[in-house]
């Protein structure tokens, strides 16, 4: 038996959601996902790379000035992890 007094309201509402409503919501997200993916792809295809590089140039230069170079690339450590995984 479900103790409704101790059950969180949102959990109770979720448990009573109609399967038809759930399917409808899934279909809505599928349609929205396709639209959002098309918008994302269009933005990428129509991006102005020159403007993007110019917009980020100051941030890149600042990072170069304020971040010391690493002594190691991490490749040696990565290869050690891969070696351990193969054992």
C-alpha positions in Angstrom: 0.0 0.0 0.0 1.3 3.4 -0.9 1.7 5.9 2.0 0.6 9.1 0.3 1.2 11.2 3.3 5.0 10.5 3.3 5.4 10.5 -0.4 6.9 13.6 -2.1 4.3 15.4 -4.2 6.3 15.3 -7.4 7.0 11.5 -7.0 3.3 10.9 -6.5 2.4 13.0 -9.6 5.0 11.2 -11.7 3.6 7.8 -10.6 0.1 8.9 -11.8 1.3 10.1 -15.2 -0.7 8.6 -18.0 1.2 6.4 -20.5 -0.5 8.4 -23.3 0.9 11.6 -21.9 4.4 10.1 -21.6 4.3 8.9 -25.2 3.1 12.3 -26.3 6.0 14.0 -24.4 8.5 11.6 -26.0 7.2 12.4 -29.5 7.3 16.1 -28.7 11.0 15.8 -27.7 11.8 13.8 -30.8 10.3 16.5 -33.0 12.1 19.3 -30.9 15.3 17.3 -31.0 15.3 17.1 -34.8 14.5 20.9 -35.1 17.3 21.8 -32.6 19.8 19.5 -34.4 19.0 21.3 -37.7 19.4 24.7 -36.0 22.8 23.6 -34.6 24.0 22.2 -37.9 22.9 25.4 -39.7 24.8 27.6 -37.1 27.9 25.5 -37.7 27.7 25.6 -41.5 27.0 29.3 -41.5 29.5 30.3 -38.9 31.9 33.1 -39.6 35.3 31.6 -38.6 37.1 34.8 -38.9 34.7 36.6 -36.5 34.9 33.7 -34.1 38.7 33.8 -34.1 38.8 37.5 -33.6 36.3 37.4 -30.8 38.3 34.7 -28.9 41.8 36.1 -29.7 42.1 38.3 -26.5 41.0 35.3 -24.3 43.5 33.1 -26.0 46.3 35.6 -25.6 45.4 36.0 -21.9 45.5 32.3 -21.4 49.0 32.1 -22.9 50.2 34.9 -20.6 48.7 33.5 -17.4 49.1 29.8 -17.8 52.6 28.4 -17.6 53.5 25.6 -20.1 53.3 22.1 -18.8 56.5 20.1 -18.4 54.8 17.1 -19.9 52.0 16.6 -22.4 50.3 13.8 -20.5 50.9 11.3 -23.3 53.3 9.2 -21.3 50.8 9.0 -18.4 48.0 8.1 -20.9 50.1 5.3 -22.4 50.7 4.0 -18.9 46.9 3.8 -18.3 46.3 2.1 -21.6 49.0 -0.4 -20.7 47.4 -1.2 -17.4 44.0 -1.7 -19.1 45.5 -4.2 -21.5 46.7 -6.4 -18.6 
